[in-house]
């Protein structure tokens, strides 16, 4: 009973209970002692019992799994007192001090035997700093709680970056990168979204081929494939996630769609070979070249041609270049478009700029129709073509020679000469290069001339000494062997013809025309006969005679025969004007300049007519020269030079 401190007043005999007020200070006392007392004195040897002072909870733990600032979530656990005989409840609070100041209870009281409590994330706390836990007996709640300083885990990523590497408009591709939070103790994953508005509104998760959905902690990037549609996304949002919950406040950056497409492509072909290209390709650089590493230039079958046989890469330019030279002899091979793609260090864009390719040769209008065009009246029998050149015009055929216009379609060597059809039967390509069986003088052939492709040139043949009339048929050969060709693989082009028995050395030209009279000036090459008359085009009679006579009766008769029948009764209804408006079987003299005058033609103002004029020699073999002239009568015309005849 040493160091006694009386708890209460003495109690009368028969009382065996004393109530001790809560919060009674123990000091250093450790026993409860009870003394009896007589009327004389107090006993000196009391009954003693050790005091069992029950303590509060210990070892409180709490790991915040809500990774947002000023928000908590998770499980609070604790260890029970050494003696729990008198504990009936536990009360958990958030407070502003370890002593429980300004405390706010978390949930309901917990019965003895429960040693943890869970609360949902996004629990907002303001100035509270501690978790405090009180025990309660059947009498009272303790006043000195167990406590734990709150550690608000904030784990947001840092330095979020995304640079779009897909250079097409409205398409994305590349790597989203970030630095890990300063505190990753509770982070298990990162979750990446595209969002429609600020703070992750209207979001959709971005997945990766490597990770599927979430990105595990320890990996600070997410790669997604190019050609991802932009749709309505405006920002990237990255959330951290714990074992409990995903963060509710993400880190965001604006989503920037990098668009890099060239424009204003130009190209002018300077390679004169057909189906071969060369020249400078130029373009205007994209407004944003920050992600461009190269420009890939293709020849393609269509503006949207993809991979494979429909396109072929021909050039590659660096990001700062806006022109390149396409090498000479670059084959086109039916690929009619230039496509220029920008390329990043990830991928080539899928929507290129394009330009239609025009081969130099395609600028030549005559290539539209590669059928030789003989001068009207030329007696052309046959024409055979070859891919290395085009026969264009064949005119001014006389006994001395002719003029032949061609276009070479290859850069190489040209051979041309005249022989007879009979002698040409057994000639090979090699023989052609040897001018074997060539006739005429040196001006009647061309031996191994250098030619460039797609250049129109007229060649004059003279001194050929050709026989007039249809007794001898001639052949003019033309053959181009390209620089890369083997002569045995090349076949010559040729024209078969004969020289008309009578042709015009001058004219014919209309030098005067009025309502009633037409005067024509001409000079024949040989003695012979002339037919000249007028036919109307208004009623189709001119077409019956020629050159579209096949549409009418007697269509099997050659036009020359119909012209020569103009003086007979059968053709009378097809001629225009009175008898003096025609000359039939009229004699002409070689090298003499004639003025053929037709009168009483009675032409009607505004009507259309065709004038026929045919000469041949005196043999009458229908092998002469026919000329026609179509015109509309518009009144009196007198010209010193005359109006030349032409094909209708």
Buried (B, 14 or more C-beta within 10 A) or exposed (E): EEEEEEBEEEEEEEEEEEEEEEEEEEEEBEEBBBBEEEEEEEEEEBEEEEEEEBEBBEEBEBBBBBBBEEBBBBEBBBEBBEEEEBBBBBBBBBBBEBEBEEBEEBEEBBEBEEBEBEBEBEBEEEEBBBBBBBBBBEEEBBEEBBBBEBEBBBBBBEEBEBBBBBBBEEBBBBBBBBEBBEBBEBBBBBBBBBBBBEEBEEBEEBBBEEBEEBBEBEEBBBBBEBEBEBEEBBBBBBBBBBEBBBBBBBBBBEBBBBBBBBEEBEBEBEBBBBBBBBBEBBBEBBEBBEBBBBBBBBBBBEBBBEEEEBBBEBBEBEBEBEEBEBEBEBEBEEBBBBBBBBBBEBBBBBBBBBBEBEBBBBEBEBBEEBEBBBBBBBBBEEBBBBBBBBBBBBBBBBBBBBBBBBBBBBBBBBBBBBBBBEBBEEBEBEBBBBBBBBBBEEEBBBBEBEBEBBBBBEBEBBEBEBBBBBEBBBBBBBBBBBEEBEBEEBBBBBBBBBBBBBBBBBBBBBBBBBEBBBBBBBBBBBBBBBBBBBBBBEEEBBBBBBBBBEEBEBEEBEBBEBBBBBBEEEBEEBBBBEEEBBBBEBEBEEEEEBEBBBBEBEBEEEBEBBBBBBBBBEBEEBBBBBBBBBBEBEEEBEEEEBBEBEEE
